[in-house]
Every structure is written in structure tokens, then in C-alpha cells.
């Protein structure tokens, strides 16, 4: 049984037994024309989000024209209870306006944090970020010829930034993974036949490339997920520092994944298997600076007892442990 199959059963059980959902939300929901017990009714999809962030998260998504993945209704989250994007929002959104709590959450992996830094809107996280007005990867807009957060171009799930003890400004590009299980699909060409290699090859082979091109002298090894996505995120991190369009001294790519999903770390590129048995091992082997990639399991992240210093987060932690039973303890 796949991880997703088991999780669907867990989420269906949670939906029926939790006290956080009203009776009208406990009936099966419709996804792609079929009714499923692991889905909320479409008109109750906003209940997929933790109550403490629900209204603000939906407002943030709509105000910033961000796409809700798998949504059945415009401007509403998906009704699929196993959504990775929903997990990401439920875990990180409570820290949007809590810089001290966010610092405490990240400190075990980034002990040089002196203070979290806000973005232009005054908040301390950005979701589905495409680099703002800075098109670091030179990507074309594939949705009505425009770039949109969360769809059609490289988007980062969560972005944070901090001032380090040494005075440097550090940005974190955080990618969250939950139920993903990738097929062996060759990703070089888009559905319209255009070649993605024309966009990313100049960055990969540049003198300032973050990759050891002596070990991997071809992009052919990278056209399989999740390696293809990791390639783009790593190039975005590198270009953010190289292009100097923002006062950023250092960028880390943070892979925040659910360790219980063993499929996530499989190396699907035959060429890259010589560099490691997992995608994380491969990445550390082929980066010029292995510290650029920081892996964090979602289980370890949630295990941080930050609610002991930030008691307002006690209901949030209780919700996560109830909602994602078998994942967070």
C-alpha cells in the first residue's frame, strides 16, 4: 500500500471523528466527478484549513492572485484532505506575523539567526513565491503570457529571510513535501513542444553555477521529478545571490518533507544514482557547496516544543496532531 493510500484512510477517519468539523462537512466530497470519503464537500472546502488561520490565509491567497492547487471553486482551497499545499499552509501560515516564534521554529537548523526579516508587505513569510518582480530564472509566462504565483512557473512554497549573527542577510527557499509519488516522466519538453533546456542550461553551465558540472556534464539527468524541481529551486537560490537585485548575501534551499513517505527520496534518474541512494544524498554530492541544501523532516519540525514559549500556538499544535494522526506525535 502506498503512503497516499494509507493517508487517505487516516484523513477519512479524522474527518468523521474530529470535533473541529461540523456535521455538514463529514459527508463524502466530490473530486473529479467521483465521491470520496477523504474529501470535504466542495462547498465546505475552506474547512480544510486550520480555523486560526483560515480567513487570513484565503484572503492572502486571493489578494496575491495565488492558485490553490486542485481547487474546485475559484478563490477557495481544495477539498482534498491529503493536499500537500494544505499541509504547508496549516504548518507555516501561523508564523506569518510571529517573527520570534518563527525564529524559534527554525533555530535548530539555522543557529546563526539573529532576527527574522520582513518582506515588503511587513510579513515574515511569502507563499508560492516567484521572486516578486525579479524573474531570476528568465522563465516565460505560460498562463496568458504572465507569471502567476503557484501555477505555470517556478514557485517556492514558503520563503523566509533573516539577519545572521555575522550581519549577512540569508534567504530560505522552503519546499514542502507530503504525499507526492512521482512517475518516471521525462520533463524536458512542455506540452506545446518548447524545450525547457533552453531556459535552464545557461544557468546550469554558468561559471557561477552552484553545481559540479564536472561530475554531471549534462542536463539530461535532471528531467525527472523531484530532481527537476530541485534543479530549478537551486538555480533560483544561486541567481538570487549572483544577480544582486536584492540585498541577499546567502540562500539555502530547504527540503521540508514527511519522512514516512519513503517514495519522496527515490532517485529516478539512472545517471544520478551513482552519486547517492536518495535525492538528498545526490544533491549534496553534486553541489559545489553542500550546505546550500538543508533537509528538514516535517516530523522533526513539528516536534519542536515552541508552544512552551509561545502559548498562543498550543491550539495550532493540538490541531496538527489531531488532523495529521500518524504523522505528528
ABEGO torsion letter per residue (X at the ends): XBAAAAAAAAAAAAAAABAABBAAAABBBBBGGBBBAABBBAAAAAAABBAAAAAAAAAAAAAAGBBBBGBABBGBBBABAABAAAAAAAAAAAAAABAAAAAAAAAAABAABABBBBBAAGBABBBGBAGEABBAAGBBBABGGBBBBGBGBBBBABBBBBBBAAGBBBBBBBBBBBABBBBBBBAABBAAGBBAAAAAAAAAABAABABBAAABABAAAAABOAAAAAAAAAAAAAAAAAAGABBBABBBBBBBBBAABAAAABBABAAAAAAEABAAAAAAAABABAAABBBBBAAAAAABAAAAABAAAAAAAAAAAAABBGABX
